[in-house]
C-alpha cells in the first residue's frame, strides 16, 4: 500500500512538472502584452505580422509545453480500419476530438483549415498551427475542457498513467489547474499566422540526424575503380605462395556507358592511333623461380612491342614525341632552348652551303670542302654562355666562322682562335 501511494505521488509530481511548463509559458506571453498602454497597442502586440515576437514566443514556449502535455501517456498505436493500426501523436488526438456537433462546429472548421495547409507536412507543425488557431478564436480553454469530458476517447487513446487519465480519475485537481492556467489567454487578442512556423523556418521538432552525404555517380565510379586497382596491387605485392593466379576475365570492368569506361576507350584510341584495344597488364602473385625462367616468362615491355605507345598518356595531354635517334643509333642531343627555332630555309642553306668556286687547274688550291667552310659564317642573334667545355660563348651581333655542321641543331664554329659548338637557333646565316 505504501509503495502504491509513493508511485502515485511520483506520477503527480511528474504531471505537476508539465503544468509548471505551461504556467511559465503563459507568464511569458502575459509579460509580452504588459508593455501595451491601450487596447490598440495590445492588438498590435498580438498580431504576428506587426509583432513577430509574439509568434516566436507562442511557438517556442506554449506550443512545446502543450504538445508535451497532450503526448503524455499517449498509446504508441491506435486501431485503424484500413491499416490495422496507426501511430498516435498529439495531432491524432486533435483529429479524434473534433466531432460533428453544435459545440465543436468551430473546432471542426479550424481543423479543416489546418488540414488543407499544404506547407505543414509534419503532424507536429499541424498541431502547432491548431494551437495558434485556438488562440485566435479564444477557444484554447474550450478544447481542453471538451477533451477532458470525453471519457471514451481518453480511454481509447491514453494509458492509465497519462495526464488526462489521472485528471479524470484519481487527480481531478490537475484538470482544474490546467484550465485555470489557460484562462488568462482567452482575455488577450491574438492574430497569429497559422503558417508562421513555415514562413520563419522555425525548427521546433526533435533534432533529426543529418542525412548521409550521397556521392555523385562519377565520384563513386572513380572510388570503385581506385579500390579495385588498389586491391589488385596489394594482392600482387603480397606474393602469397600457393595461391592461384587471378583470372583476368574474373576482374570487374568499368560499367558500360559510364564516363570512366568512355575515358578508357578514348585513351586506347590515342595510344594505338586507331580503335583497336589496348592490352593492360594484369597483376598477379609473384612466382619464385630462376632468373632465366623469369626473363623468358616476362612479357616484352610496351615500348618494345609498339614504339611510342609507352608515352601515350603524355601525348594525350600535349607532350611532344620521345627521344629520336640519328643514323648512327645514338640518342640525338637537342638544343638547350626552343624559344627561337630556325626557319626551314635558313636550316637548308646552312646544310647546303654556297656552291664551290671554280679554281684554275694549274694552281694548287685547297679542296672544295675547305673552300666551302671558309666562306660560311653566321651572326649571333643573342648572347649565349657556354654550358660545357665543348660549347662556344658569344655575344649578340658577333660573326662566327662555321667550321662544320654537326647536325640539324648544332654547328661547330670558330672565333678569335677558339672553337666550339653553337646552337643553330641562336644564329642567322650571313650571305
Secondary structure, DSSP 8 states (H G I E B T S, - for coil): -HHHHHHHHHHHHHHHHHHHHHHHHHHHHHHHHTT-SSHHHHHHHTBTTT-HHHHHHIIIIIHHHHHHHHHTTB-SEEEETTTEEEE--HHHHHHHH--SSSTTHHHHHHHHHHHT-TT--SHHHHHHHHHHHHHHHT-HHHHHHHHHH-HHHHHHHB-TTSHHHHHHTT-HHHHHHHHHHHHGGGTS--B--TTHHHHTT---S-----------HHHHHHHHHHHHHHHHHHHHHH--TT-----GGGS----TTSHHHHHHHHHHHHHHSSSS--------------HHHHHHHS---HHHHSTTGGGHHHHHTT------B-TTSSB----S--TT---HHHHHHHHH--------SSS----HHHHHHHH-EEEESS-B--SSTTB--B-TT-EEEEEEE-SSSEEEEEETTEEEEEEGGGEEE--
